[in-house]
Amino acid sequence: MLTRKEYGTAQSRLVFGTPSRQKAVGGRRSAAHGESIHLIVAVSCWLPLSAFRGRLLQALSLTGFQSFHDADFFEIVPEQLYTAADLDWRDKTSRSTIEMQDKSSRPAIKGRCENIADYDTVWIGFPVWWYTAPTIVNTFIEAHDLSGKTLNVFATSGGSGVEGSANDLKNAYPQYTWGESRLMN
């Protein structure tokens, strides 16, 4: 994961590291009294990291979430990057189609968010695939202990809402506290 400053100069979506804040105390993040510490976790299959972050911040600002400019970001990066052919939803043999037909599919991801315990609120973002979250989102959730956090969902979609995706995640992971969901088109 990159800090906000590093994201501004990142040109490749392969850049990967650990989230950090300048206000870290004793290796843990801290916030002003009463503030929540936000982490934005997102899957971006086609935009370079810097462009994706810029569009995401713009969309969040338009929906009234000014505080996200201070959030840390973590990109869910697949071990095997998706190609345009992999993402062709019209092709029944494409990688994305095969992954989504198998609900137990858990595509491998690069790295972990090692300091996930430092965050109070985690926003999980993704493109809606076949009316739900891509299975790579499940890989991320299952690789991290998200207990004690508020998990919110935001998504982009060419034709469906986010409610079905959010409900699918809530039903798959009832042990977690789920908050709001937003469509970010």
C-alpha positions in Angstrom: 0.0 0.0 0.0 1.2 3.5 -0.7 0.8 6.7 1.3 -1.3 9.5 -0.2 1.9 11.3 -1.4 3.3 8.1 -3.1 -0.1 7.5 -4.9 0.2 10.9 -6.6 3.4 9.8 -8.4 2.6 6.1 -8.9 2.3 5.2 -12.5 1.9 1.4 -12.3 -0.9 -0.6 -10.8 1.7 -3.1 -9.8 3.1 -0.8 -7.1 2.3 -2.4 -3.8 3.2 -1.9 -0.2 1.8 -1.2 3.3 -0.7 1.5 4.3 0.9 4.1 6.5 0.1 7.4 8.1 2.3 10.2 9.3 0.4 10.2 12.6 1.4 6.7 13.6 2.0 6.2 17.3 4.0 3.2 18.5 3.6 1.5 15.2 -0.2 2.0 15.3 -2.2 4.6 13.5 -4.0 7.2 15.5 -6.8 9.7 14.9 -8.0 12.8 16.6 -10.5 12.2 19.4 -13.8 10.9 17.9 -12.5 10.4 14.4 -12.6 7.1 12.6 -9.6 5.9 10.7 -10.6 4.9 7.2 -9.0 2.4 4.8 -10.3 2.1 1.3 -9.7 -1.3 -0.3 -10.5 -1.5 -4.0 -10.2 -3.8 -7.0 -9.3 -1.9 -10.2 -9.0 -4.2 -13.2 -8.3 -1.7 -16.0 -7.1 1.7 -14.7 -3.5 2.5 -13.6 -3.4 3.0 -9.8 -2.9 6.8 -9.9 -5.9 7.3 -12.3 -8.1 4.9 -10.3 -7.4 6.7 -7.0 -8.1 10.1 -8.6 -11.5 9.0 -10.0 -12.4 7.3 -6.8 -11.6 10.4 -4.7 -13.7 12.5 -7.1 -16.6 10.1 -6.9 -16.4 10.0 -3.1 -16.3 13.8 -2.9 -19.3 14.1 -5.0 -21.3 11.9 -2.6 -20.3 14.0 0.4 -17.4 12.0 1.7 -14.8 14.7 2.1 -13.0 12.8 4.9 -11.8 10.2 2.4 -9.1 12.5 1.2 -7.3 11.5 4.5 -8.0 7.7 4.0 -5.3 5.2 3.2 -5.7 3.0 0.1 -5.0 -0.6 -0.5 -5.4 -2.1 -4.0 -6.4 -5.7 -4.3 -4.0 -6.9 -7.0 -4.5 -10.4 -8.5 -1.4 -12.6 -8.6 -2.2 -13.1 -12.3 -3.3 -9.8 -13.7 -6.5 -9.7 -15.7 -6.2 -9.1 -19.4 -8.9 -7.6 -21.6 -9.8 -11.1 -22.8 -10.1 -12.3 -19.1 -12.6 -9.5 -18.5 -14.8 -10.2 -21.5 -18.1 -11.0 -19.8 -19.6 -12.0 -23.2 -17.1 -14.9 -23.5 -18.3 -17.9 -21.5 -14.7 -19.2 -21.4 -13.2 -15.9 -20.1 -11.4 -16.0 -16.8 -13.9 -13.7 -15.1 -16.9 -15.7 -16.3 -15.3 -19.0 -15.0 -14.4 -17.4 -11.6 -17.9 -16.0 -11.2 -19.6 -19.3 -12.1 -17.7 -21.0 -9.3 -18.7 -19.4 -6.0 -15.9 -21.1 -4.3 -13.3 -19.5 -6.6 -10.7 -17.5 -4.7 -8.2 -15.9 -7.1 -4.9 -15.4 -5.5 -3.9 -11.9 -4.6 -0.5 -10.2 -4.1 0.3 -9.3 -0.6 -1.8 -8.5 2.5 -2.8 -5.4 4.3 -0.4 -6.1 7.3 -1.7 -3.3 9.5 -5.4 -3.8 9.0 -5.9 -3.8 12.8 -5.1 -0.1 12.7 -8.4 0.8 10.9 -11.8 1.4 12.3 -13.7 1.6 9.0 -12.9 -0.3 5.8 -14.6 0.6 2.6 -14.5 -2.2 0.1 -14.8 -1.2 -3.6 -15.2 -3.2 -6.7 -16.9 -3.4 -10.1 -20.1 -5.4 -10.0 -19.7 -8.7 -11.9 -22.8 -10.8 -12.6 -24.8 -8.8 -10.0 -22.3 -9.3 -7.2 -18.8 -8.7 -6.0 -15.9 -10.4 -7.9 -14.7 -13.5 -6.1 -11.3 -11.8 -5.6 -13.1 -9.6 -3.0 -13.8 -12.8 -1.0 -10.1 -13.7 -1.2 -9.3 -10.3 0.4 -12.0 -10.7 3.1 -11.0 -14.2 4.0 -7.3 -13.3 4.2 -7.8 -10.6 6.9 -9.4 -10.4 10.3 -12.0 -7.7 10.0 -13.5 -8.1 13.4 -14.4 -4.9 15.2 -14.5 -2.8 12.1 -17.4 -1.3 10.2 -17.3 -2.6 6.6 -18.9 -0.5 3.9 -19.3 -1.4 0.3 -19.0 0.8 -2.8 -19.2 -0.4 -6.4 -19.4 0.6 -10.0 -21.8 -1.1 -12.4 -22.9 -0.8 -15.9 -26.5 -1.8 -15.2 -27.2 -3.2 -11.7 -27.3 -1.7 -8.3 -25.0 -2.3 -5.3 -27.6 -3.7 -2.9 -27.4 -7.3 -4.2 -23.6 -7.3 -4.0 -23.7 -5.8 -0.4 -26.3 -8.4 0.7 -24.3 -11.3 -0.8 -21.2 -10.1 1.2 -23.3 -9.7 4.4 -24.7 -13.2 4.0 -21.3 -14.7 3.3 -19.7 -13.0 6.3 -22.3 -12.5 9.0 -19.6 -12.4 11.7 -18.7 -8.9 10.5 -20.4 -5.5 11.1 -21.7 -4.2 7.8 -22.6 -0.5 7.3 -23.7 1.3 4.2 -23.4 0.6 0.5 -23.1 3.0 -2.3 -23.1 2.9 -6.1 -20.3 5.1 -7.5 -21.1 5.5 -11.2 
